[in-house]
Amino acid sequence: MITSFLAFVYAGTETQHETESWKKKMTTLSPVWTVKTITNTDLKRAQNAELIQVSVLSERKQYFT
């Protein structure tokens, strides 16, 4: 039971760190985020956009090698 509790605490802490990292990244990339609140949907969209970009670059690399 304590193991489960520690796992949830760890997961929550990691999630918080990741969220703060994404907020900092988004604020750095566009000044609009300094006046607009970043929502959960905004974070998901940014993560999906990065995932797509990495996927496309990976495909291009495989295509040209």
N, C-alpha and C positions, 0 to 999 in steps of 0.2 A: 504494500500500500504506500509506503514511503517512497518507493522507487517510482511509482506512478505520479505521485505528487511532484517529485523532483523533475521528472520528465516534462510535466506540464509547465512548471516554473521555467525550466530551460527553454522550452518551445516559445513561451510567451516573451521571454527576454530576447531571444533571437529575432522574433517577429518585430518587436519594438525597435531593435537595432536596425533591422532591414528597412522598416518604414521610415525611420529618421534618415537613413542613408539616401533613400529614394527622394524624400522631401528636399534634402540638401542638394541633391543632383538636379532636381527639377527647378529649384529656385535659382541655381547657378546658370542653368541653360536658358531660362526665360524670365525676365523681370516681372511678367504678369503674375507670377506665383507669389510675389512679395505682397501684393494687395488682394489677391484672390485666395480663398481657402482651398487647400488641396483636399479633395474628397477621395474616398476609397475607390470610386470609379476612375478618377484621374490616375491614381496609382496603378490600377489594373491596366489601363490603356497604355501607360508608359512602359510597364513591364512587358506587355504583349508586343508593343512596337519594337522594343529592344530585342525580344526573342525572335521576331520575324527578321529583323536586320541581321542578326547573327546567323540565322538559318540561311538567308539568301547569300551572305558572304561565304558561308561554308560550302554551299552548292556551287558557287562561282569558282571557288578554289579547287574543288574536285573536278569541275569541268575543264579547267585550264591546266591541270597537271596530268 
